[in-house]
């Protein structure tokens, strides 16, 4: 039994890493490959600042999802649009941790949240809150302050 425990732990860790990398999913298909070819690649290991622009963020809390649009400028972020009016105006400054990971504490009169933004090569970021409750939250770069998901090109 003692020999099986390390093997099971190793398998669980391997499955988690492969899942995060996207392994085990069906192939992307030609449309997804075309989208990937037009995306800007980001060298996350070299990132010192969060790139300026807008990011559409999905936040999950108590079973509901909220959409927020953050404008990033000079390594600071401010919520300029939100499906929850209480979250509009959240703002904070990104602190680099290293390897494309940034910590930010968002605050406004109604809410405070600490998050790690873990950037990917496609310019999007996985968001982990403190404390992390296993939510699947992401920030994707968008062109404006809309709460609409970007349209995929055919």
Chimera marker file (.cmm) of the C-alpha trace (Angstrom):
<marker_set name="trace">
<marker id="1" x="0.000" y="0.000" z="0.000" r="1" g="1" b="0" radius="0.5"/>
<marker id="2" x="2.834" y="2.421" z="0.816" r="1" g="1" b="0" radius="0.5"/>
<marker id="3" x="4.262" y="1.893" z="-2.694" r="1" g="1" b="0" radius="0.5"/>
<marker id="4" x="0.964" y="2.745" z="-4.377" r="1" g="1" b="0" radius="0.5"/>
<marker id="5" x="0.461" y="6.111" z="-2.605" r="1" g="1" b="0" radius="0.5"/>
<marker id="6" x="3.421" y="7.922" z="-4.280" r="1" g="1" b="0" radius="0.5"/>
<marker id="7" x="2.374" y="6.510" z="-7.650" r="1" g="1" b="0" radius="0.5"/>
<marker id="8" x="-1.201" y="7.750" z="-7.207" r="1" g="1" b="0" radius="0.5"/>
<marker id="9" x="0.019" y="11.174" z="-6.072" r="1" g="1" b="0" radius="0.5"/>
<marker id="10" x="2.338" y="11.347" z="-9.093" r="1" g="1" b="0" radius="0.5"/>
<marker id="11" x="-0.483" y="10.389" z="-11.447" r="1" g="1" b="0" radius="0.5"/>
<marker id="12" x="-2.777" y="13.031" z="-9.937" r="1" g="1" b="0" radius="0.5"/>
<marker id="13" x="-0.123" y="15.747" z="-10.326" r="1" g="1" b="0" radius="0.5"/>
<marker id="14" x="0.628" y="14.655" z="-13.905" r="1" g="1" b="0" radius="0.5"/>
<marker id="15" x="-3.086" y="14.713" z="-14.784" r="1" g="1" b="0" radius="0.5"/>
<marker id="16" x="-3.458" y="18.222" z="-13.324" r="1" g="1" b="0" radius="0.5"/>
<marker id="17" x="-0.446" y="19.544" z="-15.262" r="1" g="1" b="0" radius="0.5"/>
<marker id="18" x="-1.584" y="17.938" z="-18.522" r="1" g="1" b="0" radius="0.5"/>
<marker id="19" x="-5.100" y="19.294" z="-18.019" r="1" g="1" b="0" radius="0.5"/>
<marker id="20" x="-3.773" y="22.846" z="-17.537" r="1" g="1" b="0" radius="0.5"/>
<marker id="21" x="-1.680" y="22.450" z="-20.702" r="1" g="1" b="0" radius="0.5"/>
<marker id="22" x="-4.741" y="21.388" z="-22.679" r="1" g="1" b="0" radius="0.5"/>
<marker id="23" x="-3.745" y="17.755" z="-23.219" r="1" g="1" b="0" radius="0.5"/>
<marker id="24" x="-6.550" y="15.254" z="-23.465" r="1" g="1" b="0" radius="0.5"/>
<marker id="25" x="-8.847" y="17.627" z="-25.332" r="1" g="1" b="0" radius="0.5"/>
<marker id="26" x="-9.956" y="16.908" z="-28.850" r="1" g="1" b="0" radius="0.5"/>
<marker id="27" x="-7.844" y="18.469" z="-31.581" r="1" g="1" b="0" radius="0.5"/>
<marker id="28" x="-8.244" y="22.166" z="-32.259" r="1" g="1" b="0" radius="0.5"/>
<marker id="29" x="-9.361" y="21.748" z="-35.863" r="1" g="1" b="0" radius="0.5"/>
<marker id="30" x="-8.512" y="24.048" z="-38.758" r="1" g="1" b="0" radius="0.5"/>
<marker id="31" x="-10.514" y="27.053" z="-37.513" r="1" g="1" b="0" radius="0.5"/>
<marker id="32" x="-8.774" y="27.041" z="-34.132" r="1" g="1" b="0" radius="0.5"/>
<marker id="33" x="-5.394" y="26.605" z="-35.823" r="1" g="1" b="0" radius="0.5"/>
<marker id="34" x="-6.098" y="29.644" z="-38.015" r="1" g="1" b="0" radius="0.5"/>
<marker id="35" x="-7.004" y="31.693" z="-34.939" r="1" g="1" b="0" radius="0.5"/>
<marker id="36" x="-3.822" y="30.611" z="-33.201" r="1" g="1" b="0" radius="0.5"/>
<marker id="37" x="-1.743" y="31.618" z="-36.220" r="1" g="1" b="0" radius="0.5"/>
<marker id="38" x="-3.091" y="35.186" z="-36.088" r="1" g="1" b="0" radius="0.5"/>
<marker id="39" x="-2.674" y="35.600" z="-32.317" r="1" g="1" b="0" radius="0.5"/>
<marker id="40" x="0.246" y="37.505" z="-30.926" r="1" g="1" b="0" radius="0.5"/>
<marker id="41" x="2.583" y="35.292" z="-28.944" r="1" g="1" b="0" radius="0.5"/>
<marker id="42" x="3.819" y="36.621" z="-25.607" r="1" g="1" b="0" radius="0.5"/>
<marker id="43" x="7.119" y="35.694" z="-23.963" r="1" g="1" b="0" radius="0.5"/>
<marker id="44" x="5.675" y="35.337" z="-20.471" r="1" g="1" b="0" radius="0.5"/>
<marker id="45" x="9.043" y="34.592" z="-18.864" r="1" g="1" b="0" radius="0.5"/>
<marker id="46" x="10.272" y="38.028" z="-19.952" r="1" g="1" b="0" radius="0.5"/>
<marker id="47" x="7.169" y="39.982" z="-18.843" r="1" g="1" b="0" radius="0.5"/>
<marker id="48" x="7.928" y="42.817" z="-16.429" r="1" g="1" b="0" radius="0.5"/>
<marker id="49" x="4.622" y="44.693" z="-16.888" r="1" g="1" b="0" radius="0.5"/>
<marker id="50" x="1.055" y="43.768" z="-17.753" r="1" g="1" b="0" radius="0.5"/>
<marker id="51" x="0.442" y="45.033" z="-21.304" r="1" g="1" b="0" radius="0.5"/>
<marker id="52" x="-1.711" y="48.148" z="-21.698" r="1" g="1" b="0" radius="0.5"/>
<marker id="53" x="-5.210" y="47.627" z="-23.084" r="1" g="1" b="0" radius="0.5"/>
<marker id="54" x="-8.559" y="46.149" z="-22.119" r="1" g="1" b="0" radius="0.5"/>
<marker id="55" x="-9.102" y="42.724" z="-20.556" r="1" g="1" b="0" radius="0.5"/>
<marker id="56" x="-12.470" y="40.978" z="-20.303" r="1" g="1" b="0" radius="0.5"/>
<marker id="57" x="-12.591" y="39.044" z="-17.030" r="1" g="1" b="0" radius="0.5"/>
<marker id="58" x="-15.066" y="36.444" z="-15.806" r="1" g="1" b="0" radius="0.5"/>
<marker id="59" x="-15.335" y="36.239" z="-12.023" r="1" g="1" b="0" radius="0.5"/>
<marker id="60" x="-17.173" y="33.404" z="-10.303" r="1" g="1" b="0" radius="0.5"/>
<marker id="61" x="-18.668" y="33.764" z="-6.846" r="1" g="1" b="0" radius="0.5"/>
<marker id="62" x="-21.349" y="31.810" z="-5.006" r="1" g="1" b="0" radius="0.5"/>
<marker id="63" x="-22.373" y="29.984" z="-8.175" r="1" g="1" b="0" radius="0.5"/>
<marker id="64" x="-22.822" y="33.076" z="-10.322" r="1" g="1" b="0" radius="0.5"/>
<marker id="65" x="-20.555" y="34.589" z="-12.938" r="1" g="1" b="0" radius="0.5"/>
<marker id="66" x="-19.871" y="38.277" z="-13.415" r="1" g="1" b="0" radius="0.5"/>
<marker id="67" x="-18.168" y="39.912" z="-16.382" r="1" g="1" b="0" radius="0.5"/>
<marker id="68" x="-15.825" y="42.837" z="-15.861" r="1" g="1" b="0" radius="0.5"/>
<marker id="69" x="-13.787" y="44.873" z="-18.298" r="1" g="1" b="0" radius="0.5"/>
<marker id="70" x="-10.504" y="46.209" z="-16.956" r="1" g="1" b="0" radius="0.5"/>
<marker id="71" x="-8.484" y="48.925" z="-18.619" r="1" g="1" b="0" radius="0.5"/>
<marker id="72" x="-4.782" y="48.395" z="-17.951" r="1" g="1" b="0" radius="0.5"/>
<marker id="73" x="-2.429" y="51.350" z="-18.244" r="1" g="1" b="0" radius="0.5"/>
<marker id="74" x="1.050" y="51.826" z="-16.769" r="1" g="1" b="0" radius="0.5"/>
<marker id="75" x="0.759" y="48.503" z="-14.892" r="1" g="1" b="0" radius="0.5"/>
<marker id="76" x="-2.415" y="49.642" z="-13.116" r="1" g="1" b="0" radius="0.5"/>
<marker id="77" x="-5.928" y="48.338" z="-13.769" r="1" g="1" b="0" radius="0.5"/>
<marker id="78" x="-9.364" y="49.884" z="-13.345" r="1" g="1" b="0" radius="0.5"/>
<marker id="79" x="-12.766" y="48.249" z="-13.920" r="1" g="1" b="0" radius="0.5"/>
<marker id="80" x="-14.456" y="50.405" z="-16.572" r="1" g="1" b="0" radius="0.5"/>
<marker id="81" x="-17.478" y="48.167" z="-17.204" r="1" g="1" b="0" radius="0.5"/>
<marker id="82" x="-19.164" y="45.417" z="-15.198" r="1" g="1" b="0" radius="0.5"/>
<marker id="83" x="-22.275" y="43.253" z="-15.196" r="1" g="1" b="0" radius="0.5"/>
<marker id="84" x="-22.356" y="43.933" z="-11.422" r="1" g="1" b="0" radius="0.5"/>
<marker id="85" x="-22.505" y="47.702" z="-10.711" r="1" g="1" b="0" radius="0.5"/>
<marker id="86" x="-20.915" y="47.210" z="-7.265" r="1" g="1" b="0" radius="0.5"/>
<marker id="87" x="-17.666" y="46.064" z="-8.915" r="1" g="1" b="0" radius="0.5"/>
<marker id="88" x="-17.305" y="48.987" z="-11.335" r="1" g="1" b="0" radius="0.5"/>
<marker id="89" x="-14.430" y="51.230" z="-10.326" r="1" g="1" b="0" radius="0.5"/>
<marker id="90" x="-12.307" y="48.469" z="-8.780" r="1" g="1" b="0" radius="0.5"/>
<marker id="91" x="-8.696" y="49.464" z="-9.211" r="1" g="1" b="0" radius="0.5"/>
<marker id="92" x="-5.236" y="48.340" z="-8.262" r="1" g="1" b="0" radius="0.5"/>
<marker id="93" x="-1.597" y="48.136" z="-9.300" r="1" g="1" b="0" radius="0.5"/>
<marker id="94" x="0.043" y="44.954" z="-10.610" r="1" g="1" b="0" radius="0.5"/>
<marker id="95" x="3.116" y="43.708" z="-8.768" r="1" g="1" b="0" radius="0.5"/>
<marker id="96" x="5.383" y="41.386" z="-10.783" r="1" g="1" b="0" radius="0.5"/>
<marker id="97" x="6.114" y="38.048" z="-9.128" r="1" g="1" b="0" radius="0.5"/>
<marker id="98" x="8.081" y="36.553" z="-12.042" r="1" g="1" b="0" radius="0.5"/>
<marker id="99" x="7.617" y="34.344" z="-15.115" r="1" g="1" b="0" radius="0.5"/>
<marker id="100" x="4.446" y="36.121" z="-16.243" r="1" g="1" b="0" radius="0.5"/>
<marker id="101" x="2.755" y="36.053" z="-12.824" r="1" g="1" b="0" radius="0.5"/>
<marker id="102" x="1.429" y="39.281" z="-11.294" r="1" g="1" b="0" radius="0.5"/>
<marker id="103" x="-0.301" y="40.004" z="-7.986" r="1" g="1" b="0" radius="0.5"/>
<marker id="104" x="-2.948" y="42.708" z="-7.763" r="1" g="1" b="0" radius="0.5"/>
<marker id="105" x="-5.216" y="43.899" z="-4.960" r="1" g="1" b="0" radius="0.5"/>
<marker id="106" x="-8.387" y="45.429" z="-6.392" r="1" g="1" b="0" radius="0.5"/>
<marker id="107" x="-10.348" y="47.850" z="-4.211" r="1" g="1" b="0" radius="0.5"/>
<marker id="108" x="-13.341" y="50.133" z="-4.380" r="1" g="1" b="0" radius="0.5"/>
<marker id="109" x="-15.752" y="51.257" z="-1.622" r="1" g="1" b="0" radius="0.5"/>
<marker id="110" x="-17.801" y="48.032" z="-2.042" r="1" g="1" b="0" radius="0.5"/>
<marker id="111" x="-15.251" y="45.279" z="-2.578" r="1" g="1" b="0" radius="0.5"/>
<marker id="112" x="-11.644" y="44.155" z="-2.108" r="1" g="1" b="0" radius="0.5"/>
<marker id="113" x="-10.065" y="41.197" z="-3.912" r="1" g="1" b="0" radius="0.5"/>
<marker id="114" x="-6.515" y="39.853" z="-4.175" r="1" g="1" b="0" radius="0.5"/>
<marker id="115" x="-5.678" y="37.989" z="-7.367" r="1" g="1" b="0" radius="0.5"/>
<marker id="116" x="-2.769" y="36.391" z="-9.163" r="1" g="1" b="0" radius="0.5"/>
<marker id="117" x="-2.854" y="36.815" z="-12.942" r="1" g="1" b="0" radius="0.5"/>
<marker id="118" x="-0.879" y="33.992" z="-14.582" r="1" g="1" b="0" radius="0.5"/>
<marker id="119" x="-0.226" y="34.960" z="-18.198" r="1" g="1" b="0" radius="0.5"/>
<marker id="120" x="-0.223" y="32.502" z="-21.085" r="1" g="1" b="0" radius="0.5"/>
<marker id="121" x="1.646" y="32.723" z="-24.392" r="1" g="1" b="0" radius="0.5"/>
<marker id="122" x="-1.532" y="33.869" z="-26.201" r="1" g="1" b="0" radius="0.5"/>
<marker id="123" x="-1.787" y="37.024" z="-24.043" r="1" g="1" b="0" radius="0.5"/>
<marker id="124" x="-4.657" y="35.782" z="-21.863" r="1" g="1" b="0" radius="0.5"/>
<marker id="125" x="-4.274" y="35.073" z="-18.159" r="1" g="1" b="0" radius="0.5"/>
<marker id="126" x="-5.646" y="32.550" z="-15.692" r="1" g="1" b="0" radius="0.5"/>
<marker id="127" x="-6.850" y="34.301" z="-12.538" r="1" g="1" b="0" radius="0.5"/>
<marker id="128" x="-6.373" y="32.749" z="-9.119" r="1" g="1" b="0" radius="0.5"/>
<marker id="129" x="-7.954" y="34.512" z="-6.164" r="1" g="1" b="0" radius="0.5"/>
<marker id="130" x="-6.698" y="34.586" z="-2.607" r="1" g="1" b="0" radius="0.5"/>
<marker id="131" x="-8.107" y="32.394" z="-1.168" r="1" g="1" b="0" radius="0.5"/>
<marker id="132" x="-8.480" y="30.148" z="-4.228" r="1" g="1" b="0" radius="0.5"/>
<marker id="133" x="-11.720" y="28.170" z="-4.266" r="1" g="1" b="0" radius="0.5"/>
<marker id="134" x="-11.047" y="26.426" z="-7.576" r="1" g="1" b="0" radius="0.5"/>
<marker id="135" x="-12.917" y="28.891" z="-9.783" r="1" g="1" b="0" radius="0.5"/>
<marker id="136" x="-12.161" y="28.892" z="-13.523" r="1" g="1" b="0" radius="0.5"/>
<marker id="137" x="-11.528" y="32.609" z="-14.043" r="1" g="1" b="0" radius="0.5"/>
<marker id="138" x="-9.721" y="34.189" z="-16.977" r="1" g="1" b="0" radius="0.5"/>
<marker id="139" x="-8.700" y="37.532" z="-18.415" r="1" g="1" b="0" radius="0.5"/>
<marker id="140" x="-8.667" y="37.820" z="-22.191" r="1" g="1" b="0" radius="0.5"/>
<marker id="141" x="-7.381" y="40.807" z="-24.140" r="1" g="1" b="0" radius="0.5"/>
<marker id="142" x="-10.129" y="42.695" z="-25.993" r="1" g="1" b="0" radius="0.5"/>
<marker id="143" x="-10.212" y="45.836" z="-28.124" r="1" g="1" b="0" radius="0.5"/>
<marker id="144" x="-12.632" y="47.987" z="-26.104" r="1" g="1" b="0" radius="0.5"/>
<marker id="145" x="-14.646" y="48.280" z="-22.880" r="1" g="1" b="0" radius="0.5"/>
<marker id="146" x="-17.436" y="45.943" z="-24.011" r="1" g="1" b="0" radius="0.5"/>
<marker id="147" x="-18.667" y="42.985" z="-21.964" r="1" g="1" b="0" radius="0.5"/>
<marker id="148" x="-19.142" y="40.965" z="-25.175" r="1" g="1" b="0" radius="0.5"/>
<marker id="149" x="-16.830" y="38.060" z="-25.897" r="1" g="1" b="0" radius="0.5"/>
<marker id="150" x="-14.707" y="38.676" z="-28.990" r="1" g="1" b="0" radius="0.5"/>
<marker id="151" x="-16.140" y="37.235" z="-32.177" r="1" g="1" b="0" radius="0.5"/>
<marker id="152" x="-14.161" y="34.401" z="-33.712" r="1" g="1" b="0" radius="0.5"/>
<marker id="153" x="-12.992" y="34.874" z="-37.258" r="1" g="1" b="0" radius="0.5"/>
<marker id="154" x="-14.263" y="32.245" z="-39.753" r="1" g="1" b="0" radius="0.5"/>
<link id1="1" id2="2" r="1" g="1" b="0" radius="0.2"/>
<link id1="2" id2="3" r="1" g="1" b="0" radius="0.2"/>
<link id1="3" id2="4" r="1" g="1" b="0" radius="0.2"/>
<link id1="4" id2="5" r="1" g="1" b="0" radius="0.2"/>
<link id1="5" id2="6" r="1" g="1" b="0" radius="0.2"/>
<link id1="6" id2="7" r="1" g="1" b="0" radius="0.2"/>
<link id1="7" id2="8" r="1" g="1" b="0" radius="0.2"/>
<link id1="8" id2="9" r="1" g="1" b="0" radius="0.2"/>
<link id1="9" id2="10" r="1" g="1" b="0" radius="0.2"/>
<link id1="10" id2="11" r="1" g="1" b="0" radius="0.2"/>
<link id1="11" id2="12" r="1" g="1" b="0" radius="0.2"/>
<link id1="12" id2="13" r="1" g="1" b="0" radius="0.2"/>
<link id1="13" id2="14" r="1" g="1" b="0" radius="0.2"/>
<link id1="14" id2="15" r="1" g="1" b="0" radius="0.2"/>
<link id1="15" id2="16" r="1" g="1" b="0" radius="0.2"/>
<link id1="16" id2="17" r="1" g="1" b="0" radius="0.2"/>
<link id1="17" id2="18" r="1" g="1" b="0" radius="0.2"/>
<link id1="18" id2="19" r="1" g="1" b="0" radius="0.2"/>
<link id1="19" id2="20" r="1" g="1" b="0" radius="0.2"/>
<link id1="20" id2="21" r="1" g="1" b="0" radius="0.2"/>
<link id1="21" id2="22" r="1" g="1" b="0" radius="0.2"/>
<link id1="22" id2="23" r="1" g="1" b="0" radius="0.2"/>
<link id1="23" id2="24" r="1" g="1" b="0" radius="0.2"/>
<link id1="24" id2="25" r="1" g="1" b="0" radius="0.2"/>
<link id1="25" id2="26" r="1" g="1" b="0" radius="0.2"/>
<link id1="26" id2="27" r="1" g="1" b="0" radius="0.2"/>
<link id1="27" id2="28" r="1" g="1" b="0" radius="0.2"/>
<link id1="28" id2="29" r="1" g="1" b="0" radius="0.2"/>
<link id1="29" id2="30" r="1" g="1" b="0" radius="0.2"/>
<link id1="30" id2="31" r="1" g="1" b="0" radius="0.2"/>
<link id1="31" id2="32" r="1" g="1" b="0" radius="0.2"/>
<link id1="32" id2="33" r="1" g="1" b="0" radius="0.2"/>
<link id1="33" id2="34" r="1" g="1" b="0" radius="0.2"/>
<link id1="34" id2="35" r="1" g="1" b="0" radius="0.2"/>
<link id1="35" id2="36" r="1" g="1" b="0" radius="0.2"/>
<link id1="36" id2="37" r="1" g="1" b="0" radius="0.2"/>
<link id1="37" id2="38" r="1" g="1" b="0" radius="0.2"/>
<link id1="38" id2="39" r="1" g="1" b="0" radius="0.2"/>
<link id1="39" id2="40" r="1" g="1" b="0" radius="0.2"/>
<link id1="40" id2="41" r="1" g="1" b="0" radius="0.2"/>
<link id1="41" id2="42" r="1" g="1" b="0" radius="0.2"/>
<link id1="42" id2="43" r="1" g="1" b="0" radius="0.2"/>
<link id1="43" id2="44" r="1" g="1" b="0" radius="0.2"/>
<link id1="44" id2="45" r="1" g="1" b="0" radius="0.2"/>
<link id1="45" id2="46" r="1" g="1" b="0" radius="0.2"/>
<link id1="46" id2="47" r="1" g="1" b="0" radius="0.2"/>
<link id1="47" id2="48" r="1" g="1" b="0" radius="0.2"/>
<link id1="48" id2="49" r="1" g="1" b="0" radius="0.2"/>
<link id1="49" id2="50" r="1" g="1" b="0" radius="0.2"/>
<link id1="50" id2="51" r="1" g="1" b="0" radius="0.2"/>
<link id1="51" id2="52" r="1" g="1" b="0" radius="0.2"/>
<link id1="52" id2="53" r="1" g="1" b="0" radius="0.2"/>
<link id1="53" id2="54" r="1" g="1" b="0" radius="0.2"/>
<link id1="54" id2="55" r="1" g="1" b="0" radius="0.2"/>
<link id1="55" id2="56" r="1" g="1" b="0" radius="0.2"/>
<link id1="56" id2="57" r="1" g="1" b="0" radius="0.2"/>
<link id1="57" id2="58" r="1" g="1" b="0" radius="0.2"/>
<link id1="58" id2="59" r="1" g="1" b="0" radius="0.2"/>
<link id1="59" id2="60" r="1" g="1" b="0" radius="0.2"/>
<link id1="60" id2="61" r="1" g="1" b="0" radius="0.2"/>
<link id1="61" id2="62" r="1" g="1" b="0" radius="0.2"/>
<link id1="62" id2="63" r="1" g="1" b="0" radius="0.2"/>
<link id1="63" id2="64" r="1" g="1" b="0" radius="0.2"/>
<link id1="64" id2="65" r="1" g="1" b="0" radius="0.2"/>
<link id1="65" id2="66" r="1" g="1" b="0" radius="0.2"/>
<link id1="66" id2="67" r="1" g="1" b="0" radius="0.2"/>
<link id1="67" id2="68" r="1" g="1" b="0" radius="0.2"/>
<link id1="68" id2="69" r="1" g="1" b="0" radius="0.2"/>
<link id1="69" id2="70" r="1" g="1" b="0" radius="0.2"/>
<link id1="70" id2="71" r="1" g="1" b="0" radius="0.2"/>
<link id1="71" id2="72" r="1" g="1" b="0" radius="0.2"/>
<link id1="72" id2="73" r="1" g="1" b="0" radius="0.2"/>
<link id1="73" id2="74" r="1" g="1" b="0" radius="0.2"/>
<link id1="74" id2="75" r="1" g="1" b="0" radius="0.2"/>
<link id1="75" id2="76" r="1" g="1" b="0" radius="0.2"/>
<link id1="76" id2="77" r="1" g="1" b="0" radius="0.2"/>
<link id1="77" id2="78" r="1" g="1" b="0" radius="0.2"/>
<link id1="78" id2="79" r="1" g="1" b="0" radius="0.2"/>
<link id1="79" id2="80" r="1" g="1" b="0" radius="0.2"/>
<link id1="80" id2="81" r="1" g="1" b="0" radius="0.2"/>
<link id1="81" id2="82" r="1" g="1" b="0" radius="0.2"/>
<link id1="82" id2="83" r="1" g="1" b="0" radius="0.2"/>
<link id1="83" id2="84" r="1" g="1" b="0" radius="0.2"/>
<link id1="84" id2="85" r="1" g="1" b="0" radius="0.2"/>
<link id1="85" id2="86" r="1" g="1" b="0" radius="0.2"/>
<link id1="86" id2="87" r="1" g="1" b="0" radius="0.2"/>
<link id1="87" id2="88" r="1" g="1" b="0" radius="0.2"/>
<link id1="88" id2="89" r="1" g="1" b="0" radius="0.2"/>
<link id1="89" id2="90" r="1" g="1" b="0" radius="0.2"/>
<link id1="90" id2="91" r="1" g="1" b="0" radius="0.2"/>
<link id1="91" id2="92" r="1" g="1" b="0" radius="0.2"/>
<link id1="92" id2="93" r="1" g="1" b="0" radius="0.2"/>
<link id1="93" id2="94" r="1" g="1" b="0" radius="0.2"/>
<link id1="94" id2="95" r="1" g="1" b="0" radius="0.2"/>
<link id1="95" id2="96" r="1" g="1" b="0" radius="0.2"/>
<link id1="96" id2="97" r="1" g="1" b="0" radius="0.2"/>
<link id1="97" id2="98" r="1" g="1" b="0" radius="0.2"/>
<link id1="98" id2="99" r="1" g="1" b="0" radius="0.2"/>
<link id1="99" id2="100" r="1" g="1" b="0" radius="0.2"/>
<link id1="100" id2="101" r="1" g="1" b="0" radius="0.2"/>
<link id1="101" id2="102" r="1" g="1" b="0" radius="0.2"/>
<link id1="102" id2="103" r="1" g="1" b="0" radius="0.2"/>
<link id1="103" id2="104" r="1" g="1" b="0" radius="0.2"/>
<link id1="104" id2="105" r="1" g="1" b="0" radius="0.2"/>
<link id1="105" id2="106" r="1" g="1" b="0" radius="0.2"/>
<link id1="106" id2="107" r="1" g="1" b="0" radius="0.2"/>
<link id1="107" id2="108" r="1" g="1" b="0" radius="0.2"/>
<link id1="108" id2="109" r="1" g="1" b="0" radius="0.2"/>
<link id1="109" id2="110" r="1" g="1" b="0" radius="0.2"/>
<link id1="110" id2="111" r="1" g="1" b="0" radius="0.2"/>
<link id1="111" id2="112" r="1" g="1" b="0" radius="0.2"/>
<link id1="112" id2="113" r="1" g="1" b="0" radius="0.2"/>
<link id1="113" id2="114" r="1" g="1" b="0" radius="0.2"/>
<link id1="114" id2="115" r="1" g="1" b="0" radius="0.2"/>
<link id1="115" id2="116" r="1" g="1" b="0" radius="0.2"/>
<link id1="116" id2="117" r="1" g="1" b="0" radius="0.2"/>
<link id1="117" id2="118" r="1" g="1" b="0" radius="0.2"/>
<link id1="118" id2="119" r="1" g="1" b="0" radius="0.2"/>
<link id1="119" id2="120" r="1" g="1" b="0" radius="0.2"/>
<link id1="120" id2="121" r="1" g="1" b="0" radius="0.2"/>
<link id1="121" id2="122" r="1" g="1" b="0" radius="0.2"/>
<link id1="122" id2="123" r="1" g="1" b="0" radius="0.2"/>
<link id1="123" id2="124" r="1" g="1" b="0" radius="0.2"/>
<link id1="124" id2="125" r="1" g="1" b="0" radius="0.2"/>
<link id1="125" id2="126" r="1" g="1" b="0" radius="0.2"/>
<link id1="126" id2="127" r="1" g="1" b="0" radius="0.2"/>
<link id1="127" id2="128" r="1" g="1" b="0" radius="0.2"/>
<link id1="128" id2="129" r="1" g="1" b="0" radius="0.2"/>
<link id1="129" id2="130" r="1" g="1" b="0" radius="0.2"/>
<link id1="130" id2="131" r="1" g="1" b="0" radius="0.2"/>
<link id1="131" id2="132" r="1" g="1" b="0" radius="0.2"/>
<link id1="132" id2="133" r="1" g="1" b="0" radius="0.2"/>
<link id1="133" id2="134" r="1" g="1" b="0" radius="0.2"/>
<link id1="134" id2="135" r="1" g="1" b="0" radius="0.2"/>
<link id1="135" id2="136" r="1" g="1" b="0" radius="0.2"/>
<link id1="136" id2="137" r="1" g="1" b="0" radius="0.2"/>
<link id1="137" id2="138" r="1" g="1" b="0" radius="0.2"/>
<link id1="138" id2="139" r="1" g="1" b="0" radius="0.2"/>
<link id1="139" id2="140" r="1" g="1" b="0" radius="0.2"/>
<link id1="140" id2="141" r="1" g="1" b="0" radius="0.2"/>
<link id1="141" id2="142" r="1" g="1" b="0" radius="0.2"/>
<link id1="142" id2="143" r="1" g="1" b="0" radius="0.2"/>
<link id1="143" id2="144" r="1" g="1" b="0" radius="0.2"/>
<link id1="144" id2="145" r="1" g="1" b="0" radius="0.2"/>
<link id1="145" id2="146" r="1" g="1" b="0" radius="0.2"/>
<link id1="146" id2="147" r="1" g="1" b="0" radius="0.2"/>
<link id1="147" id2="148" r="1" g="1" b="0" radius="0.2"/>
<link id1="148" id2="149" r="1" g="1" b="0" radius="0.2"/>
<link id1="149" id2="150" r="1" g="1" b="0" radius="0.2"/>
<link id1="150" id2="151" r="1" g="1" b="0" radius="0.2"/>
<link id1="151" id2="152" r="1" g="1" b="0" radius="0.2"/>
<link id1="152" id2="153" r="1" g="1" b="0" radius="0.2"/>
<link id1="153" id2="154" r="1" g="1" b="0" radius="0.2"/>
</marker_set>
